[in-house]
Amino acid sequence: MQGRLMPENPNIYQSFPSESWREELRCAKELGFDSVEWLFDRPEKNPLLELGGEKVGAKVAVSGLFMDSLCLHYTAACDVIRKTSAAHSGFESLLKEIIDHGSRAGIRRFVFPLMEASSIKTEEDREAVKNILAAASPLLKRSGSILCLETGENADKNIELLRFLDLSSVMLHYDIGNAAACGLNVSLELDKLGRVLSGVHVKDKNAKGQNVRLGTGLVCWEKVFATLEKNTGIQNLILETTMGKDPVSFAAEQLQYVRSFTG
């Protein structure tokens, strides 16, 4: 549910399709997708909060799709960790509301980007993140859910961050295209992270950092999929690919590319 099939604003590569989300579910199923990831990029006009988790979960179930993850893209656009930011105030309450409604919809993995606006820059930032996550931890445990941190750091720094946080309800999420664009050896990174990974975002990027068609960028997909299968146990792959001129046919092409490796 990223607006990639039914883009309401062609100038925005990823935005929740608030007016056409039901149609995007139908389209995804017709294309052969098995699952979707709910996108939360702004508190307004998101049916997860407006309709409630049970109703959203029922709509997804009727579509025949599986949905167990949500990406809190809101945190990449708005600084939620520093007290000087307006978005920081009230974020703990918002996060708990998202987890509550999300778990009622069947979501068990909440991807929390610590990038761009909410990237960790200082020790104080790390402490702030720990406080936010610790406050949400009881609700995560009660609902059987986990928070999955997605950062712009390498595997070693991510593992060190997990040790610092020391929370059983927190794991890592990995963006393959972003990592490749940063010059990281993605297969080696995935091998290091192994079982602390909860999931991955599938995209490819070129040397300019642009999102491109899978197989035409910096990622060596044969090695990536071999490592994923061998060391992580991850089965639910979320595509965050570029949309192309015809989003629906392009998505079908990208799905088939992935299945050429996964079977």
C-alpha angles and dihedrals in degrees: 000000000000100000091250094123097037105027110190091188114033090198092063115070095200127025133137108260096231094174099039107030093119090053090048089055091052093046093048091053093048091052091055102256115152099201145012135210116225114232122217107187099148136011093234123084096004110135092209088076099025098049099022133241097278094056093045091048090051092052091051092047092052089053089060093239129127120231122183102144139065126191113215093208087163089084093059091056098038128045104238099165105058118075092219089067121090090220091060093068110086095004095119089057092045091050092052090049091051092049092047096050092037094054089049087056091053097261114145103167121061112191110212112193112212092189141106107000093013099040117137111248106158141028088255089058091053091052090049091052091049091052092049093049094043090054090054095043098089091053091047091052093047092051095041091241136135136210113229115204118214114193138166092239131105125260096266093053091045092052090048089051091053090051091050093050092046094191121144092209094059127085136156134267123200132212107206099195095046091050092050091049088054090057096253124148096244097195092050090047093052090047091054094046095047113147096008087073117095098184148329139237111226116219138126128223135190129225090276091058093250121146107245141174112295111266096025098080138060099293120103096213097185091061093040095054092043090054093045091053095044104042114017109040089218112154104163108079119186116206116220094172129152114272103230123204092297105038097193099049091040091053090051090052093049092048091053090049091056092046090053085072102033099040 
